[in-house]
């Protein structure tokens, strides 16, 4: 009997260990992901959407979600929540799904944790982030076209945007040009033989929230 009781006890402990904590059971319309946060090293720098990063704001970076996507992020350790808007690309570290602004992380008591599980719920999208493709008939005469997504004086900003685009797109490259004594680093994607094909691609990027410009490929 004593041996049987020990076996039953071991089975019980084993089943308990394999059962996820109740706090982490997804609710309908919600899911759990790994989040981190980023702060002062990026404060004031341009995000992938073109906005300046405000470390004290309530924003987030995600690898593929359209800019303007609104999320309710909950820290399951204390049940505190914050609503954020996706306006950047990241995180760039493998195994992490969402980068919160410092302000959002602090709001839910996550700033001290650094990395951990959070619950996210989709609240819809702010469609003001969706952009239009400017019409430039002058580029239709070019033999090869490309879609420009950003232009920066600081090369590090261009390389960060390039890295964010590469989560989803191939053939992302940076070219440099000097204008009025200043050097600009242009982030571009692809090569297109017709304006129509370039426009279809640029329209997809613009709907995601990127600023686009169809240009002749240098």
PAKOLSE-383642 format. One record per residue: residue in one letter; z, y negated, x negated of N, C-alpha, C, O in turn. Coordinates in steps of 0.2 Angstrom, whole numbers, plus 5000, padded with zeros to 4 digits. Layout:
N
AZYXZYXZYXZYX ...
***
This chain:
218
X500050064996500050005000500049944996499749894997 X500449944990500449884986499849874983499649814982 X499449924981498849914978498349884983497949844981 X498349914989497949884994498049814995497549774996 X498649794995498849724996498549674991498249624992 X498549704984498249664979497549654980497249604979 X497149714982496449714983496249664988495849624987 X496649664994496549614999496649544997496249504999 X497149534993497249464990496749444986496549384986 X496449484982495849464977495249444981494949404980 X495149494986494549474990494649404994494149374994 X495249394996495349335000495249274995494949224997 X495549274989495449224984494649214982494449154981 X494349274981493649264980493249234985492849194983 X493349244991493049214997493149144997492749104999 X493749124996493949054996493649014990493348954991 X493549044984493249014979492549004980492248954977 X492149044984491449034985491248994991490748974992 X491748974994491648925000491748854998492248834995 X491248814999491248744997491748705001491948725006 X492048654997492548615001492348585007491748565008 X492748585012492548555019492248485018491848465022 X492548445014492348375013491548375011491248315013 X491248425009490548415006490048455011489548465009 X490348475017489848505022489448445025489648405028 X488748445024488348395027488348395034488348445038 X488448335037488348315044487648315046487248305042 X487548315053486848305055486548245053486848185054 X485948245049485648175047485948155041485748095038 X486348195037486648165031486548225026486448285028 X486548205020486548255014486948225008487048165008 X487148275004487548254998487048264992486648304991 X487148204987486748204981487248184976487748164977 X486948184969487348164964487148084962486548074961 X487648044962487547974961487947954955488347984952 X487647894952487947854946487947784948487747764953 X488047744943488047674944487747634938487947664933 X487447574939487247534933487447464934487547444939 X487647434928487947364928487647314924487047294924 X488047284920487947224916487347224912487047174910 X487147284909486647284904485947274908485447254904 X485947274914485347264918485347204922484847184926 X485947174923486047114927485547054925485547034920 X485247034931484746984930484047004928483546964928 X483947064926483347094924482947104930483247124936 X482247104930481847124936481947204937481847244933 X481947214944481947284946481247304947480747264946 X481147364949480447394950480147364956479447354956 X480547334961480247304966480047234965479747194969 X480247204959480147134957480747094958480747034956 X481247114962481847074963482247074957482147124953 X482647024956483147024950483747064952483947064957 X483947104947484547154948485147114948485347074944 X485547114954486147084955486747144955486747174959 X487047144949487547204949488147194954488447244955 X488247134957488747124962488447134969488847134974 X487847144970487547154976487647234979487947274975 X487347244984487347314987486647344987486347344993 X486447364982485747394981485847464977486347484975 X485247494977485247564973484547574971484047544973 X484547614966483947644963483847714965484247754964 X483247734966483047804968482347814965481947774964 X482247874963481547894960480947884964480447864962 X481047894971480347894975480447864982479947844985 X481047844984481147814991480747744991480847714986 X480447734996480147664997480647614996481147614999 X480447554993480847494992480947475000480547465004 X481647455001481847435007482147485011482447475017 X482147545009482547605012483247585012483547565007 X483547585018484247575019484647635019484547685023 X485147645015485647705015486347685016486547635014 X486647725020487447725020487647775015487547835016 X488047755010488347795005489047805006489447755006 X489347865006490047875007490247915001490047964999 X490847894999491247934994491647984997492147965001 X491548044997491948095001492648104998493048135002 X492848074993493448074990493948034994494548044995 X493747974997494147935000493847915007494147875011 X493247935009492847925015492647845016492547825021 X492647815010492447745010491647735010491347775006 X491347695014490647695014490347625013490747575013 X489747615010489447555009488647565011488347615010 X488347515014487647515015487247475010487447425008 X486747515007486347485002485647485003485447525008 X485247444999484547445000484247464994484447444988 X483747514994483447534988482947484986482447464989 X482947454980482547404977482347424970482047374967 X482447484967482347494960482247564959482347604964 X481947584953481847654952482347684947482547644942 X482547744947483047774943483447824947483247834953 X483947854945484147854938483647894933483247934935 X483747874927483247904922483647964918483347994913 X484247984920484548044917484448104922484648094928 X484348154919484148214923484848234926485348234924 X484748264933485248284937485548234941486048244945 X485348174940485648114945485148094949484548094948 X485348084956484848064961484847994963484347964965 X485347954962485447894965485847844960486347874958 X485647784959486047744955486247684959485847644962 X486847674960487147624964487247564960487347564954 X487147504963487347444959488147444958488547474962 X488347404953489047404952489447384958490047414960 X489247334962489547304967489647364973490147364976 X489147404974489147454979489647504977490047534981 X489647524970490047574968490747554968491247594970 X490947494967491647464967491847464975492447484976 X491447454979491547444986491847514989492247514993 X491647574986491847634989492247674984492347734984 X492547634979493047664974492647714969492947764967 X492047704968491647744964491547724957491347764952 X491747664955491547634949491947664943491747674938 X492547694945492947724940492747794939492847824933 X492347824944492147894943491547904939491547944934 X491047854939490447854935489947894938489447874940 X490047964939489548014941489948064946490448084944 X489648074952489948124956489448124963488948094963 X489748164967489348174974489548124978490148094979 X489048104982489148054988488748084994488248124993 X488848054999488548075006488048015007488247955007 X487448035009486947975011486647995017486548045019 X486647935021486247935028485747885028485847825026 X485147905031484547855031484647815037484747835043 X484647745036484747695041484047665043484047615046 X483547685040482847655041482647615036482947625030 X482147575037481847535031481747455033481647445039 X481947415029481747345029481047335027480847335021 X480647325032479947325031479647255028479047255026 X480147215026479947155022479747175015479447135012 X479947235013479847255006479147275006478847285000 X478847295011478147325011477647265010477747205013 X477147265005476747215003476047225005475847275007 X475647165004474947175006474547174999474847144994 X473947194999473547194993473147134993472747124998 X473147084988472747024988472047044988471847084983 X471647014991470847024991470546984986470646924986 X470247014981469946984975469247004974469047054970 X468746974978468047004978467746994971467247024969 X468046954967467746934960467747004956467347004951 X468247044957468247104953467747164955467747214951 X467447154960466947204962466347214958466047274958 X466247164953465647174949465847214942465447234938 X466547224941466747254935466547334936466447364941 X466347364930466147434929466747474930466747534932 X467347454928467947494928468547454931468647394928 X468947474935469447434938470147474937470147534936 X470647434938471347464937471847424942471647374944 X472347454943472847424948473447404943473847444940 X473547334943474147304940474747304944474647274950 X475347324941475947324945476447274943476947254946 X476347244937476847204934476647174928476247204924 X476847114926476747074920477347044917477647004921 X477547064911478147034908478147014901477647034897 X478546964900478546934893478946984889478747004883 X479447014891479947064888479547134888479547154894 X479447164883479147224883479547274886479347324890 X480247274885480747324888480647324895480747374898 X480547264899480547264906479847304908479847334913 X479347294905478747334906478747404905478547444909 X479147424900479247494899479647524904479547584905 X480147494906480647514911480247524918480347574921 X479847484920479447484926478947544925478847584930 X478647554919478147614918478547674919478247724922 X479147684916479547744917479747754924479747814926 X479847704928480047714935479347744939479447784943 X478847714937478247734941478047804939477747844943 X478147824933478047894931478447944934478248004933 X478947934938479247984943478748014947478748064949 X478247974949477747994955477047984953476648024956 X476847944948476147934946475947954939476447944934 X475347974938475047984931474647924929474547884933 X474447924923474047874920474347804921473947754923 X474947794919475247734919475247704912475447744907 X475047644911475047624904475147544904475147514909 X475347524898475547454896475047424892474847454886 X474747364893474247334889474647264887474947234891 X474447234882474747164880474147114879473547134877 X474247054881473747004881474146934879474746924882 X473846894876474146824874473746774878473146764878 X474246734882473946684886474346624884475046624885 X474046564883474346504881474946514876475546484877 X474846544871475346554866475846604868476346614863 X475846634873476346684875476046754876475546764878 X476446804874476246874875476446904881477146904882 X476046934885476246964891476147044891475547064888 X476547084894476447154894476347174901476747164905 X475747204902475547214909475547294910475347334906 X475847304916475947374918475347394923475347364928 X474947444921474447464925474347534927474647574923 X474047554932473947624934473247644935472847604939 X472947694932472347724933471747684931471747624929 X471147714933470447684932470047704938470047764940 X469747654941469347664947468647644946468547584943 X468147674949467447654948467247604953466647574953 X467547604959467347564965467947524967468547544966 X467847464970468347424973468747464978469347454979 X468347494983468647534988469147584986469747594989 X469047624981469447674979470047644975470647674976 X470047584972470547554969471047524975471647524974 X470647504980471047464985471447524989472047504991 X471247584990471547634994472247644990472747654993 X472147654983472747674979473247614979473847624979 X472947554978473347494978473747484985474347464985 X473447504990473747494997474347544997474847525000 X474347604995474847644995475447624991476047624993 X475347594985475847564981476147504984476747494984 X475747464987475947404991476447424997476947394998 X476247475000476647505006477347525003477847515007 X477347554997478047574994478447514992479047514991 X478147454991478547394990478347364983478647314981 X477847394980477647364973477147304974476747304979 X477147254970476647204970476047224966476147254960 X475447224969474847254966474347194965474347144968 X473947214960473347164959472747214956472847244951 X472247214959471647254957471247204952471047154953 X471147234946470847194940470347244936470347304937 X469947204933469547244928469947274923470347244920 X469747334921470047364916469847344909469247344908 X470247324905470047294898469847344893469647334888 
***
